[in-house]
């Protein structure tokens, strides 16, 4: 039974690879939602609580009761020099999938979504690190200069003002990652810190933040600190966003970036490191110790070989990413390379799935086809 499940998992994983390109390293295993997330509400930013806090914009997440709003909040950066890349929703494989945000030295791709407050679709205009201190752009962020003195004032013109909360599909943002954003996605990252995770859980457990209850206008749109959903630091939405009743259909502008309906499934993998961990078959149990040892050695050898092939392909693709960055490649060339990477990864996964299946077939006990003859009447 374990052997059958292993083969099914390999084939299932392979099937999931044969879908649209996902060129962001924010890929996560989650579930897809057939209904688009609501539009982003309009709200004011609470004042920064202190030096070292960075703004993380609010977004729609998905839970057992549908979409719920995760308020924007100020969070202490986990490392000096690190910036926040927001998560985003993207259309892919017939549903909407969420890509988690992360901390890193550069801001990566976040779907082209205009979250406001410095996150206008690409990069971050709200501040910068300088000599171990974060300097806040007062033209974008709400900062008390009597408390925080490391500030500057640079006005920013938003190229596009939209409240659309997802990338790709019908009505979604038609944006792709730049070469710089793609390179940022492959740098060292830190996942959302504990304060952010707890903030999401607090929002999930608050019925008032569900889109079905607030109709796109959350009563707590932003907070001064993570998890503090009550008190003076809470800001309500000034204007709500439309809540979608049915799924948007993919069109020609569907972006290949893809959170969440009923069943968990792997997202399309572009690079070997995006592939799920290889399924390890159950130890042989033929009843013959010598045969079991032989079969186990064959499995171990194949696993080691496949692991090495994954590592080699990943190393090769990383080198190509570095070359693109050095040459400051444009979007067209970057997308072409990413498509090649996905094809290479698909082919490798298909090859490994076939090898595992063939080995398990060779090691399977012979099936006895002989049927007992019926008694003569």
SULKATA-V263050 format. One record per pair of residues at least 12 apart in sequence whose ideal C-beta (glycine too) atoms are under 6 Angstrom apart, sorted by sequence separation. I is the first residue (numbers start at 1). J is the second residue. D is the distance in Angstrom with one decimal. If there is no record, write none. Layout:
BEGIN
I	J	D
I	J	D
END
This chain:
BEGIN
58	70	5.9
87	99	5.5
284	296	5.7
58	71	5.0
87	100	4.9
138	151	5.1
222	235	4.4
58	72	3.6
87	101	3.9
126	140	4.5
139	153	5.1
220	234	5.4
221	235	5.5
57	72	4.7
86	101	4.7
125	140	5.7
126	141	4.8
135	150	4.7
136	151	4.9
137	152	6.0
138	153	4.7
139	154	5.8
221	236	5.9
85	101	5.5
107	123	5.4
139	155	4.8
221	237	4.0
56	73	5.9
85	102	5.4
107	124	4.7
133	150	5.0
135	152	5.7
137	154	5.5
219	236	5.1
320	337	6.0
281	299	6.0
55	74	6.0
56	75	5.2
84	103	5.9
218	237	5.2
217	237	4.7
53	74	4.0
82	103	4.5
90	111	5.8
38	60	5.6
85	107	5.1
88	110	4.7
118	140	4.6
37	60	4.1
53	76	5.7
54	77	5.1
85	108	4.4
88	111	3.3
217	240	2.8
52	76	5.4
81	105	5.7
83	107	5.1
86	110	4.5
216	240	4.0
317	341	5.1
49	74	5.5
78	103	5.4
85	110	5.7
88	113	5.1
202	227	4.8
216	241	4.3
48	74	5.7
199	226	3.8
202	229	5.8
216	243	4.6
56	84	5.2
199	227	5.1
215	243	5.9
33	62	5.6
57	86	5.5
86	115	5.8
198	227	5.3
37	67	5.8
54	84	5.6
125	156	4.5
195	226	4.1
211	243	5.2
86	119	5.9
313	348	5.8
120	158	4.9
272	310	4.3
83	124	6.0
272	313	5.1
273	314	5.4
272	314	4.4
271	317	5.5
306	352	4.9
81	129	5.0
114	162	5.5
37	89	5.1
80	132	5.3
112	167	5.9
111	167	3.6
302	359	5.9
57	115	3.6
36	96	5.9
34	95	5.3
112	173	4.3
33	95	5.6
55	117	5.4
57	119	5.4
32	95	2.9
33	96	4.7
112	175	2.6
32	97	5.3
30	98	6.0
109	177	3.8
295	363	4.9
96	166	5.9
271	341	5.9
270	341	5.4
20	92	5.5
28	100	5.2
45	117	5.3
109	181	4.0
270	342	4.7
26	99	3.7
108	181	5.0
272	345	5.7
19	93	4.6
26	100	5.9
271	345	5.9
24	99	5.9
108	184	3.9
269	345	5.4
89	166	3.9
90	167	4.2
91	168	3.6
108	185	4.4
171	248	5.4
90	168	5.3
91	169	3.3
106	184	3.8
163	241	5.4
170	248	4.1
169	248	4.6
170	249	4.8
174	253	4.4
91	172	5.7
169	250	5.2
170	251	5.1
105	187	5.9
104	187	5.3
24	109	5.1
104	189	4.8
169	254	5.6
168	254	4.6
102	189	4.3
103	190	4.1
168	255	3.4
167	255	5.0
167	257	5.3
47	142	4.9
48	143	4.8
45	142	4.5
47	144	5.7
51	148	5.2
60	165	5.9
78	190	5.1
78	193	5.3
75	195	6.0
75	196	6.0
40	163	4.5
39	163	4.3
40	165	5.0
39	165	5.9
73	199	6.0
37	165	4.7
37	166	5.6
36	166	5.7
70	200	5.4
70	203	4.7
68	203	6.0
186	321	5.6
68	204	5.9
69	209	4.7
63	204	5.1
68	209	4.8
68	210	4.7
183	325	4.3
67	211	4.2
65	210	5.4
179	324	5.7
66	212	5.5
69	218	4.0
71	220	5.2
71	221	5.8
72	222	4.1
73	223	4.8
179	329	4.9
71	222	5.1
75	226	5.9
71	223	5.0
182	334	5.7
24	177	6.0
73	226	5.0
23	177	5.7
176	331	5.8
179	334	4.8
91	250	5.9
25	185	3.6
24	185	5.8
25	186	5.7
97	258	3.7
98	259	2.7
97	259	5.9
91	254	5.5
58	222	6.0
92	258	3.0
90	257	3.9
90	258	4.2
97	267	6.0
38	211	5.2
49	224	5.0
41	217	5.7
46	222	5.4
49	225	5.7
38	216	4.5
43	221	3.5
46	224	4.4
43	222	5.4
41	221	5.6
46	233	5.1
46	235	5.2
44	235	5.4
43	235	5.5
43	237	4.7
43	238	5.7
41	237	3.9
42	238	5.0
42	239	3.9
62	259	5.0
62	260	3.7
41	240	5.4
41	241	5.1
40	241	5.5
39	241	2.8
38	241	5.0
39	242	4.9
38	243	4.4
36	244	4.5
35	244	5.6
35	247	5.3
36	248	4.6
34	247	4.2
33	260	4.7
34	261	5.6
33	261	5.3
30	259	4.9
31	260	4.4
30	260	5.8
24	257	5.2
31	264	5.1
22	256	5.6
21	256	3.9
22	257	5.8
20	256	4.1
22	258	5.5
29	266	5.4
27	267	4.9
22	268	4.6
27	274	5.2
22	270	5.5
19	268	4.9
16	266	5.0
17	269	5.8
13	266	5.9
9	279	5.1
6	279	4.9
6	281	5.2
2	282	3.9
23	338	4.3
21	338	5.9
21	339	5.6
21	342	5.0
17	346	4.6
17	349	5.4
14	349	5.6
14	350	5.5
14	353	5.0
10	353	4.0
10	356	5.6
7	357	5.3
3	360	5.2
END
